């Protein structure tokens, strides 16, 4: 089976985790601090605070910016639901914005139109932008819009370690950037995430929020906020530190494999390819099926041939909770709808070889052609 994704865990990672486990000191400690310092250096950001998941990072970011009931947050209609769930958890109103059909990211023009035409009771407070699948958003345009309308910017960079816009790492443009270290991401700590910021004040708040609202002052513990238990363990951080040292090699491998997909699939009738953008980290390579091709059946057919493929992300307005609560129609966000129903994520991880990519594309062509009953 050629897997859709596969974390790379070697002897060095096992040794690092075992070393921490044997100390008996497992919760957030010096290994977390070391991991945070390494991330600050790699991302080129002033502060990084490790947390228990990418979702925890997003939630803490909204709380730190005091996003609450009566506020509106603009966010893409095509993303993993965690992006929007955290807005709901804060009892704020998510305002969906359709995405660009070729890079799958929030469309800046539609974002500004959504801001201009918002007539609801909630007050616009923030933009929660997603660098979907590791593709950089147009942060120049996004930040111009945010500044024009005095909105906070949170960057969901869950898939975007190594992603750069104009040679600057994403997650550093807005007020807070949020990363995930889930096994499908560029590096993994099992579960885990990180919030980054250049603001001393926001960093202090985020650091307190992740640890029950604790503040250390003159050697004494005080609880200054109603915080969460969003801490990362030391053995997770030890795993992440080892992974980060290898990441640049893995990132280059992902880019080479994505280039092969584009080469082998260019000109093939029946699929649209993702836009190749400078600075793309290629956490996922998602194509879009055209015409009447049945994506869900294609997933089954490819699995029977030993290839694991899957949908890419969700159209938020088509999910039961959001569709029911906000009375969305499928046609409200047509690009998100099409990407959700026709998007197909292909295997992409550094364990793959050039021959694996050739095998995937050959079997994909064969399966699509068979489904169309066209000659090979």
Buried (B, 14 or more C-beta within 10 A) or exposed (E): EBEBBBBBBEEEBEEBBEEBBEEEBEEBBEBBBBBBEBBBEBBEBEBBBBBBBBBBBBBBBBBBBEBEEEBBBBBBBBBBBBBBBBBBEBEBBBBBBBBBBBBBBBBBEBBBEBBEEBEEEBEBBBBBBBBBBBBBBBBEBBBEBBEEBEBBBBBBBBBBBBBBBEEBBBBBBBBBBBBBBBBBBBBBBBBBBBBBBBBEEBBBBBBBBBBBBBBEEEEEEEEEBEBBEBBBBBBBBBBBBBBBEBBEEBBEBBBEBBEBBBEBBEEBEBBBBBBBBEBBBBBBBBBBBEEEBEBEEBBEBBEEBEBBBBBBBBBBBBBEEBBEEBEBEBEBBEBBBBBBBBBBBBBBBBBBEEEBBEBBBEBBBBBBBEBEEEEE
